[in-house]
């Protein structure tokens, strides 16, 4: 097959590149779907919980000290 590599790439190079691109996007989409399904399950609920805490004022952010402001 090594002897025909140039002929095969010339004849089928566009099809090989197109197939590789389609395969890449399909695999990328599948990984993105699985990640959103399994790893980002409760993200919205967790973020809304933090947002409510910040709005109510339960968590007070410490003021920077004067030493930190000089740098």
C-alpha positions, 0 to 999 in steps of 0.5 A: 500500500505504501507504493500507492499512497500518493495515488490514493491520496490524490484520488481520495484525499478530499473524501478522506479529509471530509470523513475525518472532519465528520467523524471529529464533529460526531465524536466531539458532539457525543463527548459534549452531550455525555459531559453535559448529561453526567458531569453538569447535572445540578450546575444550575441549581448550585449556581442559583443557590450561590446567587441567592446567598450573595443577594441575601448577604449571608456571605460577606466578602472580606475587605482587602487590607491596606497591605494588599492595596499597595501591590 
